[in-house]
Amino acid sequence: MPQFFVSFEKIAGYPPANFNRSWSQPMKCPKCEHRENKVIDSREVREGCAIRRRRLCLNCGHRFTTYEEVLRAALQVIKRDGRREELSREKLTQSIAIACQKRPISIQQIDQMTGSVITQVEAEYEREVPSTALGTKVMALLEKLDEVAYVRFASVYRRFKDVNQFMNEAERLIGRE
């Protein structure tokens, strides 16, 4: 695979006086901290949102993996009570997994669903996302995947007060078929 390097020195006015070259220094080997290594394999991961690189240290021969991805500003979730907290992939995955307990849904499907929801909200929202938007997106995906998991998630998300609300949602799903 050909590699391309841009030399800022060949562009008029570059580099600026405050230019920091630290980003362009080679990756350190985690074993011996030597800076000379070569990429032996590169491939896209996470639906093209990241690049996984296998590297070989030219000093000690240790092989290691690095990931390259675009850094985005962390999304803040606006909770129902107005509090804000950072969007947590782990917390979202855990809430979906709880709804899917003892259902024929694999960990990979749960991870894929989490990734899909995060990708959607990152595309729609720049800095803050209402928790209601997250819940709605999860419910839409769960409804297509597994109705029992959907009703479990909906009962918590919509704060069902009694069995009647639970039954109404179940009847809506039955009537839909």
N, C-alpha and C positions, 0 to 999 in steps of 0.2 A: 504494500500500500504506500503510495507516495506521500511524503510529508512536506508541508509547506510552512515556511517561516516568514514572518513579516519583519523587516528591519526598519524600525522607526527612524534610524539615522538617515535613511534615504528620502524621508519626507521632510520638506522644509518646515522648520519650527519645532521639530520633534527631536529628542524628547524634551518636554517642558522641564524647567529647573527643578520642580518638585516631584518629578517622575520617580516612582518607586519600582525598582526592578525585582523586588522580592518574589513577585508572582511568577516570574519566568525562570526561576532557579529550579533545577531538577529535583525530583522527589527523593527524599532520604529513604534508604533501606531501613526497615523497622528492626532488623537484626544487628547490622554493623554501623548504621547511620552514614554510610558512604553515599555520595550524591550521584555517582555515575551508574545508570541502569538503562536497560532498553526495554521497550514495549514489545512483548512477544505475541500478544493477542488483544484485539479490541472488538467489542460488540455492544450493540444497543441493548439497554434493559429498561424496565418500567415503561413500556410502550413508547420508547424513543425519547423519554425525558431524561435519561442518564446514559453515560457510557461507562462500561466496565472495562478496565485495562489490567491485563496480567503483565507483570514486570519481572525482569531478571536483573538482580544486582550483579554488576560486572566485577565487584570486588570479592564477595563471598559466595556468589552463586545462588543466594536465597531467592525464591520466587514469592511474590506478594501481589495482592490485588488492590487497585485503587478505583474509585468511582469519581466521575466528573459529572456535575449537573449544574443547572442554572440555579443560583441562589435567589430566592424570592423573599420579600419581606414577610415575616410570619403573620398569618391571618389571625385576627382576634375574633373570638366568638362572643357575641352579645347575648348574654343569658336573659331569660324571661324577667328576672328581677333587676336587670340593668347592669349587673356585674360584667366585666370583661375578663376573658382568660384566653391564653394562646390555644389555637387549634391543635389538638393532640391526636395524631394518627392512632396511637395506642389506645386512647380513651374511646375513640370512635370504633375501632376494631373490637374492643372489649364489649361495648354496648350491643353491637351487632351479634357478636358471638354468644352473649347471654340469651338473646332472642332465639338464636339458632340451636341452643343446647338440645341434645337428644333428637335432632332432626338430621335427615340425610344430606347435610350440607358440609362440604369439605372446608378445611382451613384455607385452601387456595381460593375457593369461591368467596369466602369472607374477606380475604385480603384484596381480591380483585374488586369486590364491591366497595371496600374502603377507598381503594385507589381511584375508583370511578367517581365517588362522591367528592373526594378532595380535588380531583382534576376539574370537575364541574364547578365547584365553588371558587377555585382559584381563577377560572376563566370568567366567572360572573362578578366576583367581588374583588376589589383591590386591596383593602386593608381590614375591613370588618365584615363579618357575616353573621346574620341573625341565627340563633340556634334553631329557630323554626324552619329556616331554609334547609339546614342540615337534616333535621328530622323528616321533613317532607321528601327530600331526595332519597333518604334511606328507606322510607316506607314505600316509595314508588318501586324501588329495586326489589325489596323484600316481597311485595305483593306479586311480582312476576315470578319470583324464585320459589317461595314457599308460603302458603297462606297461614299456616300455624305460626311460623316465625313472624309474619307480618302482624297478626293479631296480638301476639305477645309484645312486640315493639310498640304497636299503636296503643296498647293499654297503658303503657308507661308514658309514652310521649304525649298522648292526649289526656292523660290523667283521668282514666275512667273512674267514676265515683262508686258505681255499683254494677251488679251483674247485668242489669238491663242495657247499659251502654255496651258492654261486652257482647251481649246477644244481638244488639242492633248491628254492630259491625260484622258479626258472623253471618247474620241474615243478609246483609248487603252483599257479602262475598258469595253466598249461596245463590242469591237472586241474579247475580252477574253471569253465572254459568248457563 
